[in-house]
Amino acid sequence: MKAVVMTGANQPWEVQEVPTPTAEPGQVLVKVHASGMCFTDVWATTGYGGDIYPQTPGHEVVGEVVEVGAGVHTRQVGDRVGTTWVQSACGRCDYCRENRPLTGQTAMNCPGARTTGFSTQGGHAEYIAITAGGTVLLPDGLAYEHAAPMMCAGYTTWSGLRDASPQPHEKVAVVGIGGLGHVALQLAKASGFETIAITHSPDKHELAAQLGADHVVANGEELRDLGGTDVLLVTTNAFDAAEEAMTGLRPDGRVVLSGLDFTRPFSISSEGVPFHMMRQQVIGSTHGGQHYLAEVLDLAAKGKVKPITETFPLDRATDAYDRLSSGKMRFRGVLTPHA
């Protein structure tokens, strides 16, 4: 089969002919119809995921089950399924012995987790073998190219919103209107919250309003002048912009970190009223469990959220990577090996 291969840190992607996997016991073999591109693919390519090379990236994977491994009774040939970053945990380490869920966010803390595109082959390929328990059934009618970004971009932002537990009277602000942020705006609005977009890019103001933002501001000062926000959902790796936006966080407000920046830590300013006196919280959030994933897939199937995508055949994966790494992708790249 054809697959994207990362050959080494900071090396360009290559599309190679590699052996087609088979469904081992407990697994299903999936014919990949769409594989979303996340900026984590760039982090992995530049070495922040460790020495995992050679490896096929991609953890927003959806497709059709074409083979079922021994012992699998929950999936059938022909099922439309998706998988995410963490397929399963080891089940035996100290962390797993606390009987935490073996899929989803908590499984990331298992040192032996099966992680798509990191410890095992990712989805930027024609086929992928997946732990059956790490798959979810896709809603009928949800197109593959729209389902793929939900497996991480939608899953991450919805988990962040749910972890913040906004109340009916509260406001939600989204920092960074990119691959995650443009989805987060739609989710916040679909949930009935007064929604604020924070972006330094004037060209995104009109789009943010179309995506559901009731207000669009450029920074924390403008956010504060607007009356502030109760939830600040950080969907960008530009932590400087997120930190500055905290000047518009109200008392009892929550900052939810959903973006990644391996080059610098997130910091809290000591200027003004101290953070602790405002009773504010910082919440780290990523994939919060398959029940959250089911919720966001249902919202996508109902048309409440729709990612803006650019699609590429597998042979153009290197072009897609260049657009992603340079920040030119608007807004989510999707590879379609079997379009």
N, C-alpha and C positions, 0 to 999 in steps of 0.2 A: 504494500500500500504506500501511498504518498503521505509524508508527515513533515511538519516543520521540525528542525533539529537545532537546538542551541549547542554549538560545538565547544564553547568556552566563554569565559568571562569577557564581555565587551567585544565578542566576535559577532559578525553578522549572521542572521538566520539563514539556514539552508533548507530547501525543500528536497528531501531525499526519499529514495525507495528503501523502506525498512520492512521487516517481517510483520505480517498482520497478526495481531494477538489472537488468542483463543480464550474462551470463557472457562477459567479454572473453577474448581468447586467453590460455590458461594458467590460467583460472579455472573455478570451478563456481558455479552459482546454487543456493543452499540454501533450502528452505522451512523456516523456523525452528519447531521444535516446543518448544524450551525454551531459555531464556537466563538463566543464573545472574547474580545480583547480588553484586558484590564491593565492599568498602569503597573500592576504587580508583575506583569510579563516583562516590563522594562527593568524593574528591580532585579528580577531573576536573571535576566540577560546580562546585567552589569555586575553580577556577583553577590548581591545582597541576600540571595537565597542559599548561599553556601556553594561548595563545589559539587554540583549535581549533574555535571556534564559528562557525556552527551545526554540531552533530555529534550523531550517535546513539551512545550509549555501549553497553557490554556486550561482554565478551570471554570469556564461558563459554558458547559457542554450540554447539548440537547440532540436527540436523535431517536432512532428506532431500534428496538431490541431485535437482533437477528440470530442470537444463540443464547441459550440458558445453560449455565453450568450445573453440575451435580449438586443436589441439596437445595436448590432455589425453588421455592414454591410461590413466592409473592410476585414474580414477574413472568410474563409470557412473551413468546415471539410475537412481534407486531406492536407491542406496547410503545407508546410515545413517552420517553423519559428524559430527565435531566439529572445532572450531578453538579456538585459544587466543589469548593476547595478541599474540604475534608470528607473523605468517603467513609472512614471508619477509624476507630481507635484500636489499640492492641488488646485491650480487655484484661491485661495482667499486671500492668505497672501500678505503683502506689496510687497514682491519680485515678486510674480506672477502678481500682479496688474500693474507691469511695462510692462506686456505683453511680457515677455521673453518666449522662447520656453519651453513647458511643458514636454519635454523629453530631455535626453542628459545631457551635462555638467552643464548647467545653472540650471537645475532642482535640482541638488545636493545642491544648496543654498536655496532651499525651505525647511523650517523646517517640513513640512508635506508631504514630498516626499515619494512615495511608492518605497522602495529600496529592491531589490531582495536579500534575505538572511540576511536582517537586520530587517527592519520594517515588512517584510512579508516573507513567506516561500521561501527558495531558491531552487535551481535546483538539489541538490544532493538527488534526490528522483525519484520514478517511474512516478509521475505526478506532474504538477504545474499549478496553476491558475494564469494567467497573464493579466494585463491591455492590451486590444487589441491594443491601441495606442502605447504601449511600445514594440510592436513586429515589426520585419522586416521579409520580405520574403527572404528566402535563394535562391541563384542562383541555377538553375538546374545543377546537376552533382557534386556539392560540397558535399563531404562526411561529415556526421555529426561530426565525430571525428576530422576533420580538420576545420569545421565551428565553433565548440565550442570555441577554443582558440581565434578566431578572435573577439568574442564578448567582450573581455576585452584586452587580450594581443595585438591583432592586432589593435583593436579600439584605445587603449591608445597610442601605439607607432606611429600609422599613424597620430593621432590627434596632437601628439607632433611635428612630422615632418612638418605637414601642418601649425601649429601655428608658427613655426620658420621661415616660408616663405623663404627657401633657394633659392638662385638664381642659374642659370645654371652654372656659373663659380665657385661656392663655394664648399667647402668640408664639409662632415658630418662625425662626429665621434660618436661612440656609446660606452658608459661606461657600462660595465657589460654584459657579454654574457651568460645570463640565460634565464628564461622563457619569459621575454619581449625582451631582447637584441638580442636573436637569430632571432626573428621576425623582429626587427628594422633594422638589417643589410640587410636582404633580401629586405625590403621595400625601403631603401635608394638606394641600388644598382639597383633595378627595376625602380626607378625614374630617373636613369641616373647620379647620383652624385658619385664623387670620395669618397669612403667610407673607414673609418678607424675604426678598432676594438681596444678597449682598455681593456685589461684583464691581471690580475696578474697570471692567471692560464696557465702555459706552455702547458698543455694538450688540451687547447681550441684553440691554435694558428692555427693548421691545419684545424680544423672545421670552424673557423671564415673565413678563406680564401675560403673554400668550399661554405660558405653561402653568399659570395659576397664581403668580405672585400678586398680592393685593398692593404691595409697595415694593419699589426697587431703590436701594440706597448704595452708595459707593463705599462707605466705611462705618466704623463704630460711632463716630460723632454724629453722622446723619441718622444712624439707628437710634441713638439716645434722644436726638431731637424729635424723633417720631414717637417717642414714648417707651422705647426699649423693647426687649423681647424676653420671654420666659425660657425658651429653649433655643440654643444656638447650635445648630447641626453643622459640624465642620466636615465638609466633603472634599476638601482640597489638601494637597501636601504643602501648600503655602502657609506654613504656620505663622509667619509674621502677620499676614492678613487676618488670620483667625484670632491671634492674640490681641490685635488692635480692635477687632470687632467686639471684644469682651467689654469695652467701655460702654456698650449699649445693653449689657446684660442686667436684668432687673434683680431685685432682692429675691432670694430663693430660686434663682435661675440655674439652669443646667447647661453645661457645655458638653456636647457629645462628640468625641473624637472618632470619626470614621475614616478619615484620611490617614495616609502613611507618609512619614518622612524619616528615612533612616539616617539622614545626614545631620540632623539637629533635634534636640528635645523640644517639647512643647513647654512653654514657661508662662508663669502668671506674674503680672506686673504688681509691684508693691505701691504704685502710685495711687492716689485717691483713697477711697474708703477700702480698708483691707478686705481681701477676699472672704476670710472667715467671718467677718462681721456682717457681710451681706448674705451669709448662710448659703453660698453658692456651691455647686458641685461640678466636678469634672468626671465624666463617665466614659470609660473606654468601651467601645462597642464594635462588634463586627457581626458575624453570622450567629444569630441568637437561638437557633434550633429550627428543626424542620416545620414546626407549627407556624413560625413566622414566614418561612418560605412558601408554605401552602397559602397563607393569607395574601402575600404579594402576587403570587401567580394567579389567584382568583381575581384580584383587582385588575391585573393585566388582561385576563380573559374577558372581563366586563368592560374593557376600554377605559378604565379609570386612570391608567397610566400606560404610556406608550413611549418606548425609548426612541430617540432619534439616532438612526444608525447609518453607517456606510458599510456596504457589503463588498467582499472581495473573494474571488476564487482562491483556492489554496495556492495556486501557482503565483499569485501576486502577494503572498504573505510578507515578503520583504518590503514591498512598497507600503503595505498597511503598517508594518512596524515603524517605518520611517515617519509616517504621518502621526502615529501614536507617540513616539519618543520625542518628536519635535513640538508636540502640542497643537498640531494642525487638525487632528481628528475631531470631527463634529458629528456626534458627540461620543458614540460608541461604535468601534469597529467590530464587524462580525465576519468571520471566515465561513464560507459555505462550500465545504468539500464535495457535497453531492447535490448542488443546485440543479 
